[in-house]
């Protein structure tokens, strides 16, 4: 079962819950589809027609439209260092730069639309779309490895080394290779029900064995054996997820349609929706460290976070409590929603976490430094089973636990 829509709600004052995602000015209203951040300051975004490639050298404070040899759409962009990069798009469009995007060379094209590209090392690249293609000389020349059975079959790929990779696409396509794309093995998702459209859009491996895929109708699957088997991770939504990004095996994000963004802190067991304040669909996201990440999407939308997208909250009034306190949730027992109130008398880093009866973390409601004050949070169970749960408030010098009973 999954948990989402943790709503931070405050009484005696207006709602004061703010997601820490901020809009950056892209300079274009065209759709932004692919992203590659090289480091904390330098990154590239590619997208639709005019303004198809953007670059920042100051962490996104400014995004500069790059000169292109052709006005075209680009679906994916990959850089191996500060200078050398490849962008791919429809009609087999492939661009290459060796000077950080100042100039782009149009390469000879093997044909077919391209949706994703990845540098594996300085010499080896793979790209996919209508075909799976490969370069062994840094993207200068390309060879077709596989021709798709139907147009746009392959949506995304990820290679953990120059020989081992996974390609995903429409109708639940999952292919793995261990010999550099010469041969492929078809893999299958263990889905609990038959989905009307099980198309898959993005894939990422955290290491050589653990990887994640996102797709249509809220589909997320995970492997822990290098893509041989894929297990279903319920997200509690039917949102389409064009992109995912995992920082490590536990912390990951899903970017979806209509401004929907979800985060997990336990490897996809539970997902919590983050409020970002926009309704544009998202197409790609990437983090450069635990705290700093970007999202790009419709209508030139670029968002950035510097604290992992955490939500910060304000006290419900200006009164400073005399002591720490975690109040009993109300109502209790509860069905669907219950209020949790707590008080802190001094500025502290605070965690407020819900656990099940076995001690497994269900939701991290607060995980940040708070000012002195009284706080109230609405906890939405959204799909949890009936039973006993525990809410724990903790600082470096205080800890308290309350038992909560959920009745469905």
FENJOVEN-V333819 format. One record per residue. RES is the residue in three letters. OMEGA is omega as a letter, one per 30 degrees, with the letter a starting at -180 (* if undefined). NEAR is the number of other C-alpha atoms within 12 Angstrom. D_FIRST is the distance of its C-alpha to the first C-alpha in whole Angstrom. Layout:
res	omega	near	d_first
RES	OMEGA	NEAR	D_FIRST
RES	OMEGA	NEAR	D_FIRST
//
This chain:
res	omega	near	d_first
UNK	a	20	0
UNK	a	30	4
UNK	l	37	7
UNK	l	36	10
UNK	l	31	14
UNK	a	36	15
UNK	l	34	18
UNK	a	35	21
UNK	a	31	24
UNK	a	26	27
UNK	l	21	30
UNK	l	15	34
UNK	l	16	33
UNK	l	15	32
UNK	a	21	28
UNK	l	22	29
UNK	a	30	26
UNK	l	23	27
UNK	a	27	25
UNK	l	26	27
UNK	a	31	27
UNK	l	28	31
UNK	l	25	33
UNK	a	24	35
UNK	a	24	38
UNK	a	36	38
UNK	l	28	41
UNK	l	30	40
UNK	l	22	39
UNK	a	29	38
UNK	l	33	34
UNK	a	43	33
UNK	a	42	31
UNK	a	46	32
UNK	l	45	32
UNK	l	43	33
UNK	a	38	34
UNK	l	30	36
UNK	a	24	36
UNK	a	26	36
UNK	a	23	39
UNK	l	29	39
UNK	a	40	37
UNK	l	52	37
UNK	l	52	35
UNK	a	53	36
UNK	a	43	36
UNK	l	30	38
UNK	a	27	42
UNK	a	25	44
UNK	a	33	42
UNK	l	42	41
UNK	l	52	41
UNK	l	44	40
UNK	l	37	41
UNK	l	34	40
UNK	a	21	42
UNK	l	18	41
UNK	l	29	37
UNK	l	34	37
UNK	l	23	40
UNK	l	22	42
UNK	a	29	41
UNK	l	27	44
UNK	a	29	44
UNK	l	30	45
UNK	l	22	48
UNK	l	27	48
UNK	l	23	50
UNK	l	22	49
UNK	a	23	47
UNK	l	27	43
UNK	l	34	40
UNK	a	41	38
UNK	a	43	34
UNK	a	47	34
UNK	a	45	36
UNK	l	44	36
UNK	l	39	38
UNK	l	31	39
UNK	a	25	42
UNK	a	25	43
UNK	a	22	45
UNK	a	30	44
UNK	l	45	42
UNK	l	51	41
UNK	a	48	39
UNK	a	49	39
UNK	a	40	38
UNK	l	31	39
UNK	l	23	42
UNK	a	35	42
UNK	l	37	43
UNK	l	45	43
UNK	l	43	44
UNK	l	36	45
UNK	l	32	46
UNK	l	22	48
UNK	l	18	49
UNK	l	28	46
UNK	l	37	46
UNK	l	22	49
UNK	l	21	50
UNK	l	27	48
UNK	l	26	50
UNK	a	24	49
UNK	l	24	48
UNK	a	19	49
UNK	l	29	46
UNK	l	30	45
UNK	l	27	44
UNK	l	29	41
UNK	l	34	38
UNK	a	43	36
UNK	a	46	33
UNK	l	50	32
UNK	a	48	34
UNK	l	44	34
UNK	l	35	37
UNK	l	31	36
UNK	a	24	40
UNK	a	25	43
UNK	a	23	44
UNK	l	31	41
UNK	l	43	39
UNK	l	52	37
UNK	a	52	36
UNK	l	51	34
UNK	l	42	34
UNK	l	32	36
UNK	l	40	37
UNK	a	47	36
UNK	a	40	39
UNK	l	36	40
UNK	l	34	43
UNK	l	23	45
UNK	l	18	47
UNK	l	29	45
UNK	a	39	44
UNK	l	27	48
UNK	a	24	48
UNK	l	29	45
UNK	l	26	45
UNK	l	26	42
UNK	a	24	40
UNK	l	28	38
UNK	a	23	39
UNK	l	27	36
UNK	l	16	36
UNK	a	17	35
UNK	l	22	36
UNK	a	31	33
UNK	a	33	31
UNK	a	41	30
UNK	a	42	28
UNK	l	46	28
UNK	l	46	29
UNK	l	44	28
UNK	l	40	31
UNK	l	32	31
UNK	a	27	34
UNK	a	27	37
UNK	a	25	36
UNK	a	31	33
UNK	l	41	30
UNK	l	51	28
UNK	a	50	28
UNK	a	48	26
UNK	a	40	26
UNK	a	30	26
UNK	l	25	25
UNK	l	36	22
UNK	l	35	25
UNK	l	42	25
UNK	l	40	28
UNK	l	33	29
UNK	l	31	33
UNK	l	23	34
UNK	l	17	38
UNK	l	29	38
UNK	l	35	37
UNK	l	21	40
UNK	l	18	37
UNK	l	25	34
UNK	l	22	31
UNK	l	20	28
UNK	a	25	25
UNK	l	25	22
UNK	l	34	18
UNK	a	23	16
UNK	a	22	14
UNK	l	13	12
UNK	l	13	15
UNK	l	13	18
UNK	l	19	18
UNK	l	15	21
UNK	a	20	22
UNK	a	32	20
UNK	a	32	22
UNK	a	40	22
UNK	a	46	23
UNK	a	48	23
UNK	l	44	23
UNK	l	41	23
UNK	l	34	24
UNK	l	28	24
UNK	a	23	26
UNK	a	25	28
UNK	a	24	25
UNK	a	29	22
UNK	a	41	21
UNK	l	51	18
UNK	l	49	19
UNK	a	52	18
UNK	a	45	19
UNK	l	32	19
UNK	l	28	16
UNK	a	38	14
UNK	l	45	14
UNK	l	52	14
UNK	a	43	15
UNK	l	39	16
UNK	l	34	19
UNK	l	20	20
UNK	l	19	23
UNK	l	29	25
UNK	l	39	24
UNK	l	28	24
UNK	a	26	21
UNK	a	31	18
UNK	a	27	14
UNK	l	28	11
UNK	a	31	9
UNK	l	32	7
UNK	a	38	8
UNK	a	28	8
UNK	l	31	11
UNK	l	22	14
UNK	l	28	16
UNK	a	34	19
UNK	l	40	19
UNK	a	45	22
UNK	l	46	22
UNK	l	45	20
UNK	l	45	22
UNK	l	39	21
UNK	l	31	23
UNK	a	24	22
UNK	a	26	19
UNK	a	23	17
UNK	a	29	18
UNK	a	43	18
UNK	l	47	18
UNK	l	49	17
UNK	a	46	20
UNK	l	44	20
UNK	l	29	22
UNK	l	23	23
UNK	a	33	23
UNK	a	36	19
UNK	a	49	18
UNK	a	44	15
UNK	l	38	15
UNK	l	38	13
UNK	a	31	15
UNK	l	25	13
UNK	l	32	14
UNK	l	41	11
UNK	l	30	8
UNK	l	39	8
UNK	l	39	10
UNK	l	39	12
UNK	l	39	15
UNK	l	34	18
UNK	a	29	21
UNK	l	32	24
UNK	l	22	26
UNK	l	26	27
UNK	l	18	26
UNK	l	28	28
UNK	a	34	26
UNK	a	40	25
UNK	l	46	26
UNK	l	47	26
UNK	a	44	26
UNK	l	39	27
UNK	l	36	27
UNK	l	29	30
UNK	a	22	29
UNK	a	24	26
UNK	a	21	27
UNK	a	28	29
UNK	a	40	28
UNK	l	51	29
UNK	l	50	27
UNK	a	48	29
UNK	a	43	29
UNK	l	30	31
UNK	l	25	34
UNK	a	36	35
UNK	l	39	32
UNK	l	48	32
UNK	l	41	30
UNK	l	33	30
UNK	l	32	28
UNK	l	23	30
UNK	l	23	27
UNK	l	37	24
UNK	a	35	23
UNK	l	37	23
UNK	l	34	23
UNK	a	31	26
UNK	l	32	27
UNK	l	32	30
UNK	a	34	31
UNK	l	28	32
UNK	a	22	35
UNK	l	16	38
UNK	l	17	39
UNK	a	19	38
UNK	l	22	37
UNK	a	13	39
UNK	l	17	36
UNK	l	28	33
UNK	l	29	30
UNK	a	34	27
UNK	l	27	27
UNK	l	26	25
UNK	a	30	22
UNK	f	24	23
UNK	l	21	22
UNK	g	24	21
UNK	a	21	20
UNK	l	27	18
UNK	l	24	16
UNK	a	26	14
UNK	l	31	16
UNK	a	30	18
UNK	l	32	21
UNK	l	41	22
UNK	l	34	25
UNK	a	40	27
UNK	l	39	30
UNK	a	37	32
UNK	a	25	36
UNK	a	25	36
UNK	a	22	35
UNK	l	23	32
UNK	a	21	29
UNK	l	34	26
UNK	l	27	23
UNK	a	37	21
UNK	l	33	17
UNK	l	38	15
UNK	l	28	14
UNK	a	25	12
UNK	l	19	15
UNK	l	12	15
UNK	l	15	16
UNK	a	18	13
UNK	l	26	13
UNK	a	38	10
UNK	l	39	12
UNK	a	35	16
UNK	l	43	18
UNK	l	36	21
UNK	a	26	23
UNK	l	26	26
UNK	a	23	30
UNK	l	26	30
UNK	l	25	34
UNK	l	28	35
UNK	l	28	33
UNK	a	34	31
UNK	l	43	28
UNK	a	37	25
UNK	l	39	21
UNK	l	30	19
UNK	a	40	16
UNK	a	29	13
UNK	l	37	10
UNK	l	30	9
UNK	l	24	6
UNK	l	29	6
UNK	l	20	8
UNK	l	20	11
UNK	a	21	13
UNK	l	24	15
UNK	a	32	14
UNK	l	32	17
UNK	a	39	18
UNK	l	36	21
UNK	a	37	24
UNK	l	30	26
UNK	a	28	29
UNK	a	16	32
UNK	l	16	33
UNK	l	23	31
UNK	l	21	28
UNK	a	26	26
UNK	l	24	23
UNK	l	28	22
UNK	l	27	20
UNK	a	32	18
UNK	l	30	17
UNK	l	29	14
UNK	a	20	15
UNK	*	16	14
//
